[in-house]
Amino acid sequence: MTNPNETTKVADLNDIDVLRQKALVDIPAAVDRLAVLDDESAAEATRIIQGINTVIRKIEDFFSPSKKAAHEAWKAVCANETTLKAQPMAARGLAQSKLNAYLLERRRRQEAAEREARERAEAEARERERIEAERVRIEAEKEVQEKRLSEAARLEAEGKKEEAKTMFEAAAMIEDHPEVPAPAPVPVPAAPLPPPPPVKFSGVAERKKWYAEVVDFAALPDEYKLPNMAMLNAVAISKKETAKIPGVFFAWRIESAVGRMR
């Protein structure tokens, strides 16, 4: 197994062309050939990783001055930008909060008016249904009463006095109702029209955005509770094999750390 740095001195890695050859050709080829099967090949893998770390560090060193200069220039530009934007952004936040407060109140009034119109329409519809049902019931009773009176008159004409009397009494048991006029037609729509949609402002996209707010964590279903992995891992590191928390399994794994060639 060939180490990617065996034929190259560390000092040669100051040349960008050498670094490019190592990074793009030699290192990938060496790792492709690598097979860690025993202690000898594991030692070879360690040497290869050390060589890779050295190349990575040299690449970072090569670009570090340019990155530092660019970063300093970027920080200066960002500082100037932040200073200039601070007041307008604060003013925009204040104006936005005022606008949102008005739009929220307007939306609430709009929805309340629509709900009231809808409820009034439903109430008038129920009242019309009640009046119609009452009319149908009274007409049905009158029809039954008229049939009984007619039958009583027939029985009386036939000389069946007792049967006629019984039928008259049955007809009299039905309450007399005054003539029920047909309900007056209700104009459509029965309830006032809902308010017109709010005025749209140029350049403003208004939408109702739903959000969640936990008010009782204990009542929250388990599937919406996330474990604090940072705290659990801290317990694992500090307590090691003695760590015990219900519902948590503490384990360990091997992580290798390889330095660079010197």
C-alpha positions as CSV (number, residue, x, y, z in Angstrom):
1,M,0.0,0.0,0.0
2,T,1.6,3.3,-1.0
3,N,1.3,6.3,1.3
4,P,0.4,9.4,-0.7
5,N,3.2,11.3,0.9
6,E,6.0,8.8,0.7
7,T,7.6,10.4,-2.4
8,T,6.8,14.0,-1.3
9,K,8.5,16.0,1.4
10,V,6.3,18.1,3.6
11,A,8.2,21.2,2.4
12,D,7.1,20.4,-1.2
13,L,3.5,20.7,-0.1
14,N,3.9,24.5,-0.1
15,D,3.6,24.3,-3.9
16,I,0.0,24.6,-5.0
17,D,0.5,22.4,-8.0
18,V,1.9,19.6,-5.7
19,L,-1.1,20.1,-3.4
20,R,-3.5,19.9,-6.3
21,Q,-1.9,16.6,-7.5
22,K,-2.1,15.1,-4.0
23,A,-5.7,16.2,-3.4
24,L,-7.2,15.3,-6.7
25,V,-5.2,12.2,-7.8
26,D,-2.8,10.6,-5.3
27,I,-5.0,10.6,-2.1
28,P,-8.2,9.3,-3.8
29,A,-6.1,6.5,-5.5
30,A,-4.4,5.5,-2.2
31,V,-7.7,5.3,-0.3
32,D,-9.3,3.3,-3.2
33,R,-6.6,0.7,-2.8
34,L,-6.8,0.7,1.0
35,A,-8.1,-2.5,2.7
36,V,-7.8,-2.6,6.5
37,L,-7.6,-6.3,7.4
38,D,-4.9,-6.6,10.1
39,D,-2.7,-4.6,12.4
40,E,-0.1,-4.0,9.6
41,S,-2.7,-2.6,7.2
42,A,-4.3,-0.6,10.0
43,A,-0.9,1.0,10.6
44,E,-0.7,1.8,6.9
45,A,-4.2,3.3,7.1
46,T,-3.1,5.5,10.0
47,R,-0.1,6.7,7.9
48,I,-2.4,7.4,4.9
49,I,-4.8,9.4,7.1
50,Q,-1.8,11.3,8.6
51,G,-0.7,12.2,5.1
52,I,-4.2,13.3,4.2
53,N,-4.4,15.5,7.3
54,T,-1.1,17.1,6.4
55,V,-2.3,17.8,2.8
56,I,-5.5,19.3,4.2
57,R,-3.6,21.5,6.6
58,K,-1.3,22.7,3.9
59,I,-4.3,23.5,1.7
60,E,-5.8,25.5,4.5
61,D,-2.4,27.3,5.1
62,F,-2.1,28.2,1.4
63,F,-5.6,29.8,1.3
64,S,-5.5,31.2,4.8
65,P,-4.0,34.7,4.0
66,S,-6.5,35.2,1.1
67,K,-9.4,34.0,3.3
68,K,-8.3,36.3,6.1
69,A,-8.0,39.3,3.9
70,A,-11.3,38.6,2.2
71,H,-13.0,38.0,5.6
72,E,-11.7,41.2,7.0
73,A,-13.0,43.1,4.0
74,W,-16.3,41.2,4.2
75,K,-16.6,42.1,7.9
76,A,-16.0,45.8,7.2
77,V,-18.6,45.8,4.5
78,C,-21.1,44.0,6.7
79,A,-20.4,46.4,9.6
80,N,-21.1,49.4,7.3
81,E,-24.2,47.7,6.0
82,T,-25.5,46.9,9.5
83,T,-24.9,50.4,10.7
84,L,-26.7,51.9,7.8
85,K,-29.6,49.5,7.9
86,A,-30.2,49.6,11.7
87,Q,-32.5,52.5,11.9
88,P,-34.6,51.7,8.8
89,M,-35.0,48.1,10.0
90,A,-36.2,49.2,13.4
91,A,-38.6,51.7,11.8
92,R,-39.8,49.0,9.5
93,G,-40.4,46.6,12.4
94,L,-42.5,49.3,14.2
95,A,-44.5,50.1,11.1
96,Q,-45.0,46.4,10.4
97,S,-46.3,45.8,14.0
98,K,-48.7,48.7,13.7
99,L,-49.9,47.5,10.3
100,N,-50.3,43.9,11.5
101,A,-52.3,45.1,14.6
102,Y,-54.7,46.9,12.3
103,L,-55.0,44.1,9.8
104,L,-55.6,41.6,12.7
105,E,-58.4,43.8,14.1
106,R,-59.9,44.3,10.7
107,R,-59.9,40.6,10.0
108,R,-61.6,39.9,13.3
109,R,-64.3,42.5,12.6
110,Q,-64.7,41.0,9.1
111,E,-65.1,37.4,10.4
112,A,-67.4,38.5,13.2
113,A,-69.7,40.3,10.6
114,E,-69.7,37.3,8.3
115,R,-70.5,35.0,11.2
116,E,-73.4,37.2,12.4
117,A,-74.8,37.4,8.8
118,R,-74.5,33.6,8.5
119,E,-76.1,33.0,11.9
120,R,-79.0,35.3,11.1
121,A,-79.6,33.6,7.8
122,E,-79.6,30.2,9.5
123,A,-82.0,31.5,12.2
124,E,-84.4,32.9,9.6
125,A,-84.3,29.6,7.6
126,R,-85.1,27.7,10.8
127,E,-88.0,30.0,11.5
128,R,-89.4,29.5,8.0
129,E,-89.1,25.8,8.4
130,R,-90.9,26.0,11.7
131,I,-93.8,28.1,10.3
132,E,-94.2,25.7,7.3
133,A,-94.2,22.6,9.6
134,E,-96.9,24.2,11.8
135,R,-99.0,25.1,8.7
136,V,-98.7,21.5,7.5
137,R,-99.7,20.1,10.9
138,I,-102.8,22.4,11.2
139,E,-103.9,21.6,7.7
140,A,-103.6,17.8,8.4
141,E,-105.7,18.3,11.7
142,K,-108.3,20.2,9.8
143,E,-108.6,17.5,7.2
144,V,-109.0,14.9,9.8
145,Q,-111.7,17.1,11.6
146,E,-113.6,17.6,8.3
147,K,-113.6,13.9,7.6
148,R,-115.0,13.2,11.1
149,L,-117.7,15.8,10.8
150,S,-118.7,14.5,7.4
151,E,-118.8,11.0,8.8
152,A,-120.8,12.2,11.8
153,A,-123.4,13.9,9.5
154,R,-123.7,10.7,7.4
155,L,-124.3,8.6,10.5
156,E,-126.9,11.1,11.9
157,A,-128.7,11.0,8.5
158,E,-128.8,7.3,8.7
159,G,-130.4,7.5,12.2
160,K,-127.3,6.2,14.0
161,K,-127.5,8.8,16.8
162,E,-125.0,7.3,19.2
163,E,-122.4,6.6,16.5
164,A,-122.9,10.1,15.1
165,K,-122.5,11.6,18.6
166,T,-119.3,9.8,19.2
167,M,-117.9,11.0,15.8
168,F,-119.0,14.6,16.6
169,E,-117.1,14.4,19.9
170,A,-114.0,13.0,18.2
171,A,-114.1,15.9,15.7
172,A,-114.6,18.4,18.6
173,M,-111.4,17.1,20.3
174,I,-109.4,18.6,17.5
175,E,-108.6,22.2,18.3
176,D,-110.1,24.8,16.0
177,H,-107.5,26.9,14.3
178,P,-108.0,30.2,12.5
179,E,-107.3,30.2,8.9
180,V,-103.5,30.1,8.6
181,P,-102.3,32.2,5.8
182,A,-99.4,31.0,3.7
183,P,-96.2,32.5,5.1
184,A,-95.2,35.7,3.3
185,P,-92.3,35.1,0.9
186,V,-89.0,36.1,2.4
187,P,-86.7,38.0,0.1
188,V,-83.5,36.4,-0.9
189,P,-81.1,36.7,0.8
190,A,-83.1,36.6,4.0
191,A,-80.3,38.0,6.1
192,P,-78.2,41.1,5.3
193,L,-75.4,40.5,2.8
194,P,-72.0,39.7,4.3
195,P,-69.7,42.7,4.4
196,P,-67.6,43.3,1.3
197,P,-64.0,41.9,1.4
198,P,-61.5,44.2,2.9
199,V,-59.7,46.7,0.8
200,K,-56.4,45.4,-0.6
201,F,-53.3,47.5,-0.2
202,S,-50.8,47.8,-3.0
203,G,-47.7,45.7,-2.3
204,V,-49.2,44.0,0.8
205,A,-49.7,40.2,0.8
206,E,-52.1,39.5,3.7
207,R,-52.7,36.0,4.9
208,K,-53.9,34.2,8.0
209,K,-50.9,32.3,9.4
210,W,-51.7,29.7,12.0
211,Y,-49.2,28.9,14.7
212,A,-49.0,26.6,17.8
213,E,-48.4,27.7,21.4
214,V,-47.9,25.1,24.1
215,V,-49.9,26.2,27.2
216,D,-49.8,22.9,29.1
217,F,-46.7,20.7,28.5
218,A,-48.0,17.9,30.7
219,A,-51.1,17.5,28.6
220,L,-49.1,17.4,25.3
221,P,-49.2,14.0,23.6
222,D,-45.9,12.1,23.7
223,E,-45.3,12.2,20.0
224,Y,-45.0,16.0,20.2
225,K,-42.3,15.9,22.9
226,L,-38.7,15.9,21.7
227,P,-35.9,14.5,24.0
228,N,-33.1,16.9,25.0
229,M,-30.3,15.0,23.3
230,A,-27.6,17.5,24.3
231,M,-28.5,16.9,28.0
232,L,-28.7,13.2,27.6
233,N,-25.3,13.0,25.8
234,A,-23.8,15.1,28.6
235,V,-25.1,12.6,31.2
236,A,-23.6,9.8,29.1
237,I,-20.2,11.5,29.0
238,S,-20.2,12.3,32.7
239,K,-21.8,9.2,34.2
240,K,-20.5,6.6,31.6
241,E,-21.6,3.1,32.5
242,T,-23.4,4.3,35.7
243,A,-25.8,6.5,33.7
244,K,-29.4,5.5,34.3
245,I,-32.5,7.3,33.0
246,P,-35.8,5.6,32.4
247,G,-36.5,5.0,28.7
248,V,-32.8,5.8,27.7
249,F,-30.1,3.3,26.6
250,F,-26.6,4.5,27.2
251,A,-23.9,3.0,24.9
252,W,-20.5,3.8,23.6
253,R,-18.7,3.6,20.2
254,I,-15.1,3.9,19.0
255,E,-14.1,7.1,17.2
256,S,-10.5,7.4,16.0
257,A,-8.5,10.7,15.8
258,V,-5.4,10.7,13.6
259,G,-2.9,13.5,13.6
260,R,-0.8,14.8,10.6
261,M,2.7,14.0,9.5
262,R,5.4,16.1,10.9
